[in-house]
Amino acid sequence: MTQQSHPTKPSMKSKILALLEDGEWHVCNELINYGLSYRNRIAELRAEGHDIQSMKDGKRPTYKYKLHKPVQFYDNEQDLQQYKLNLPY
């Protein structure tokens, strides 16, 4: 008898990281869709080395989060031009 492999479900932590990878701010109301312990998952991601920034969301008692991506430098003009072609504007 052989065991069937079952696809694994993405973890809450990987779902949160996927959301934050766009580099935009996300309010806690978005993150809570991934579970009530989203702050613990953010702490785990930070412990793994991800630079996740947080900021109070205006006068409301909530926070917003984003993944800071380091600036990428290009060694040659061709790579820089390819980057510019992929900009969303």
PyMOL CGO cylinders between C-alpha atoms (Angstrom):
from pymol import cmd
from pymol.cgo import CYLINDER

trace = [
    CYLINDER, 0.00, 0.00, 0.00, 1.42, 3.38, -0.96, 0.3, 1, 1, 1, 1, 1, 1,
    CYLINDER, 1.42, 3.38, -0.96, 0.80, 6.60, 0.83, 0.3, 1, 1, 1, 1, 1, 1,
    CYLINDER, 0.80, 6.60, 0.83, -0.84, 9.37, -1.12, 0.3, 1, 1, 1, 1, 1, 1,
    CYLINDER, -0.84, 9.37, -1.12, 0.79, 12.74, -0.80, 0.3, 1, 1, 1, 1, 1, 1,
    CYLINDER, 0.79, 12.74, -0.80, -1.53, 15.51, 0.17, 0.3, 1, 1, 1, 1, 1, 1,
    CYLINDER, -1.53, 15.51, 0.17, -0.76, 19.07, -0.83, 0.3, 1, 1, 1, 1, 1, 1,
    CYLINDER, -0.76, 19.07, -0.83, 0.14, 21.09, 2.21, 0.3, 1, 1, 1, 1, 1, 1,
    CYLINDER, 0.14, 21.09, 2.21, -1.88, 24.11, 3.05, 0.3, 1, 1, 1, 1, 1, 1,
    CYLINDER, -1.88, 24.11, 3.05, 0.08, 27.39, 3.13, 0.3, 1, 1, 1, 1, 1, 1,
    CYLINDER, 0.08, 27.39, 3.13, 0.78, 28.47, 6.68, 0.3, 1, 1, 1, 1, 1, 1,
    CYLINDER, 0.78, 28.47, 6.68, -0.60, 31.66, 8.17, 0.3, 1, 1, 1, 1, 1, 1,
    CYLINDER, -0.60, 31.66, 8.17, 2.96, 32.99, 8.30, 0.3, 1, 1, 1, 1, 1, 1,
    CYLINDER, 2.96, 32.99, 8.30, 3.56, 32.35, 4.58, 0.3, 1, 1, 1, 1, 1, 1,
    CYLINDER, 3.56, 32.35, 4.58, 0.21, 33.94, 3.69, 0.3, 1, 1, 1, 1, 1, 1,
    CYLINDER, 0.21, 33.94, 3.69, 1.07, 37.07, 5.68, 0.3, 1, 1, 1, 1, 1, 1,
    CYLINDER, 1.07, 37.07, 5.68, 4.52, 37.27, 4.08, 0.3, 1, 1, 1, 1, 1, 1,
    CYLINDER, 4.52, 37.27, 4.08, 2.95, 36.92, 0.62, 0.3, 1, 1, 1, 1, 1, 1,
    CYLINDER, 2.95, 36.92, 0.62, 0.56, 39.78, 1.41, 0.3, 1, 1, 1, 1, 1, 1,
    CYLINDER, 0.56, 39.78, 1.41, 3.34, 42.05, 2.70, 0.3, 1, 1, 1, 1, 1, 1,
    CYLINDER, 3.34, 42.05, 2.70, 5.70, 41.33, -0.20, 0.3, 1, 1, 1, 1, 1, 1,
    CYLINDER, 5.70, 41.33, -0.20, 4.05, 44.04, -2.30, 0.3, 1, 1, 1, 1, 1, 1,
    CYLINDER, 4.05, 44.04, -2.30, 5.81, 46.62, -0.10, 0.3, 1, 1, 1, 1, 1, 1,
    CYLINDER, 5.81, 46.62, -0.10, 2.58, 48.51, 0.57, 0.3, 1, 1, 1, 1, 1, 1,
    CYLINDER, 2.58, 48.51, 0.57, 1.07, 49.30, 3.97, 0.3, 1, 1, 1, 1, 1, 1,
    CYLINDER, 1.07, 49.30, 3.97, -1.56, 46.83, 5.21, 0.3, 1, 1, 1, 1, 1, 1,
    CYLINDER, -1.56, 46.83, 5.21, -3.85, 47.59, 8.14, 0.3, 1, 1, 1, 1, 1, 1,
    CYLINDER, -3.85, 47.59, 8.14, -4.46, 45.06, 10.87, 0.3, 1, 1, 1, 1, 1, 1,
    CYLINDER, -4.46, 45.06, 10.87, -8.00, 44.49, 9.57, 0.3, 1, 1, 1, 1, 1, 1,
    CYLINDER, -8.00, 44.49, 9.57, -6.47, 42.88, 6.47, 0.3, 1, 1, 1, 1, 1, 1,
    CYLINDER, -6.47, 42.88, 6.47, -4.05, 40.77, 8.49, 0.3, 1, 1, 1, 1, 1, 1,
    CYLINDER, -4.05, 40.77, 8.49, -6.69, 39.52, 10.90, 0.3, 1, 1, 1, 1, 1, 1,
    CYLINDER, -6.69, 39.52, 10.90, -8.23, 37.65, 7.94, 0.3, 1, 1, 1, 1, 1, 1,
    CYLINDER, -8.23, 37.65, 7.94, -5.27, 35.26, 8.33, 0.3, 1, 1, 1, 1, 1, 1,
    CYLINDER, -5.27, 35.26, 8.33, -6.02, 34.61, 12.00, 0.3, 1, 1, 1, 1, 1, 1,
    CYLINDER, -6.02, 34.61, 12.00, -6.18, 36.35, 15.33, 0.3, 1, 1, 1, 1, 1, 1,
    CYLINDER, -6.18, 36.35, 15.33, -2.52, 35.66, 16.08, 0.3, 1, 1, 1, 1, 1, 1,
    CYLINDER, -2.52, 35.66, 16.08, -1.18, 37.63, 13.10, 0.3, 1, 1, 1, 1, 1, 1,
    CYLINDER, -1.18, 37.63, 13.10, 1.06, 39.69, 15.44, 0.3, 1, 1, 1, 1, 1, 1,
    CYLINDER, 1.06, 39.69, 15.44, 2.79, 36.49, 16.59, 0.3, 1, 1, 1, 1, 1, 1,
    CYLINDER, 2.79, 36.49, 16.59, 3.39, 35.50, 12.96, 0.3, 1, 1, 1, 1, 1, 1,
    CYLINDER, 3.39, 35.50, 12.96, 4.84, 38.96, 12.24, 0.3, 1, 1, 1, 1, 1, 1,
    CYLINDER, 4.84, 38.96, 12.24, 7.16, 38.54, 15.24, 0.3, 1, 1, 1, 1, 1, 1,
    CYLINDER, 7.16, 38.54, 15.24, 8.28, 35.17, 13.84, 0.3, 1, 1, 1, 1, 1, 1,
    CYLINDER, 8.28, 35.17, 13.84, 8.92, 36.69, 10.41, 0.3, 1, 1, 1, 1, 1, 1,
    CYLINDER, 8.92, 36.69, 10.41, 10.97, 39.46, 12.01, 0.3, 1, 1, 1, 1, 1, 1,
    CYLINDER, 10.97, 39.46, 12.01, 12.94, 36.86, 13.97, 0.3, 1, 1, 1, 1, 1, 1,
    CYLINDER, 12.94, 36.86, 13.97, 13.73, 35.16, 10.64, 0.3, 1, 1, 1, 1, 1, 1,
    CYLINDER, 13.73, 35.16, 10.64, 15.23, 38.43, 9.39, 0.3, 1, 1, 1, 1, 1, 1,
    CYLINDER, 15.23, 38.43, 9.39, 12.35, 40.04, 7.50, 0.3, 1, 1, 1, 1, 1, 1,
    CYLINDER, 12.35, 40.04, 7.50, 12.31, 43.82, 7.96, 0.3, 1, 1, 1, 1, 1, 1,
    CYLINDER, 12.31, 43.82, 7.96, 8.63, 44.40, 8.71, 0.3, 1, 1, 1, 1, 1, 1,
    CYLINDER, 8.63, 44.40, 8.71, 7.84, 47.96, 9.66, 0.3, 1, 1, 1, 1, 1, 1,
    CYLINDER, 7.84, 47.96, 9.66, 4.83, 49.00, 11.69, 0.3, 1, 1, 1, 1, 1, 1,
    CYLINDER, 4.83, 49.00, 11.69, 3.18, 52.35, 12.24, 0.3, 1, 1, 1, 1, 1, 1,
    CYLINDER, 3.18, 52.35, 12.24, 0.15, 53.57, 14.11, 0.3, 1, 1, 1, 1, 1, 1,
    CYLINDER, 0.15, 53.57, 14.11, -2.68, 54.12, 11.65, 0.3, 1, 1, 1, 1, 1, 1,
    CYLINDER, -2.68, 54.12, 11.65, -3.59, 57.78, 12.23, 0.3, 1, 1, 1, 1, 1, 1,
    CYLINDER, -3.59, 57.78, 12.23, -5.61, 58.54, 15.34, 0.3, 1, 1, 1, 1, 1, 1,
    CYLINDER, -5.61, 58.54, 15.34, -7.19, 55.10, 15.40, 0.3, 1, 1, 1, 1, 1, 1,
    CYLINDER, -7.19, 55.10, 15.40, -5.86, 52.57, 17.93, 0.3, 1, 1, 1, 1, 1, 1,
    CYLINDER, -5.86, 52.57, 17.93, -4.72, 50.26, 15.13, 0.3, 1, 1, 1, 1, 1, 1,
    CYLINDER, -4.72, 50.26, 15.13, -1.45, 49.62, 13.36, 0.3, 1, 1, 1, 1, 1, 1,
    CYLINDER, -1.45, 49.62, 13.36, -0.42, 49.04, 9.80, 0.3, 1, 1, 1, 1, 1, 1,
    CYLINDER, -0.42, 49.04, 9.80, 2.48, 46.92, 8.57, 0.3, 1, 1, 1, 1, 1, 1,
    CYLINDER, 2.48, 46.92, 8.57, 4.70, 46.66, 5.51, 0.3, 1, 1, 1, 1, 1, 1,
    CYLINDER, 4.70, 46.66, 5.51, 7.71, 44.67, 4.41, 0.3, 1, 1, 1, 1, 1, 1,
    CYLINDER, 7.71, 44.67, 4.41, 10.70, 46.91, 3.76, 0.3, 1, 1, 1, 1, 1, 1,
    CYLINDER, 10.70, 46.91, 3.76, 12.64, 45.81, 0.73, 0.3, 1, 1, 1, 1, 1, 1,
    CYLINDER, 12.64, 45.81, 0.73, 16.23, 46.92, 0.45, 0.3, 1, 1, 1, 1, 1, 1,
    CYLINDER, 16.23, 46.92, 0.45, 17.19, 49.13, -2.48, 0.3, 1, 1, 1, 1, 1, 1,
    CYLINDER, 17.19, 49.13, -2.48, 18.51, 47.10, -5.37, 0.3, 1, 1, 1, 1, 1, 1,
    CYLINDER, 18.51, 47.10, -5.37, 21.54, 48.41, -7.21, 0.3, 1, 1, 1, 1, 1, 1,
    CYLINDER, 21.54, 48.41, -7.21, 22.29, 47.51, -10.80, 0.3, 1, 1, 1, 1, 1, 1,
    CYLINDER, 22.29, 47.51, -10.80, 25.79, 46.73, -12.02, 0.3, 1, 1, 1, 1, 1, 1,
    CYLINDER, 25.79, 46.73, -12.02, 25.12, 47.53, -15.64, 0.3, 1, 1, 1, 1, 1, 1,
    CYLINDER, 25.12, 47.53, -15.64, 22.92, 49.70, -17.83, 0.3, 1, 1, 1, 1, 1, 1,
    CYLINDER, 22.92, 49.70, -17.83, 21.08, 46.73, -19.39, 0.3, 1, 1, 1, 1, 1, 1,
    CYLINDER, 21.08, 46.73, -19.39, 19.77, 45.50, -16.02, 0.3, 1, 1, 1, 1, 1, 1,
    CYLINDER, 19.77, 45.50, -16.02, 18.74, 49.04, -15.09, 0.3, 1, 1, 1, 1, 1, 1,
    CYLINDER, 18.74, 49.04, -15.09, 16.84, 49.47, -18.36, 0.3, 1, 1, 1, 1, 1, 1,
    CYLINDER, 16.84, 49.47, -18.36, 15.08, 46.12, -17.85, 0.3, 1, 1, 1, 1, 1, 1,
    CYLINDER, 15.08, 46.12, -17.85, 14.04, 47.26, -14.37, 0.3, 1, 1, 1, 1, 1, 1,
    CYLINDER, 14.04, 47.26, -14.37, 12.62, 50.51, -15.78, 0.3, 1, 1, 1, 1, 1, 1,
    CYLINDER, 12.62, 50.51, -15.78, 10.62, 48.59, -18.37, 0.3, 1, 1, 1, 1, 1, 1,
    CYLINDER, 10.62, 48.59, -18.37, 8.91, 46.61, -15.60, 0.3, 1, 1, 1, 1, 1, 1,
    CYLINDER, 8.91, 46.61, -15.60, 7.81, 49.65, -13.55, 0.3, 1, 1, 1, 1, 1, 1,
    CYLINDER, 7.81, 49.65, -13.55, 4.02, 49.84, -13.11, 0.3, 1, 1, 1, 1, 1, 1,
    CYLINDER, 4.02, 49.84, -13.11, 3.53, 53.32, -14.59, 0.3, 1, 1, 1, 1, 1, 1,
]
cmd.load_cgo(trace, "trace")
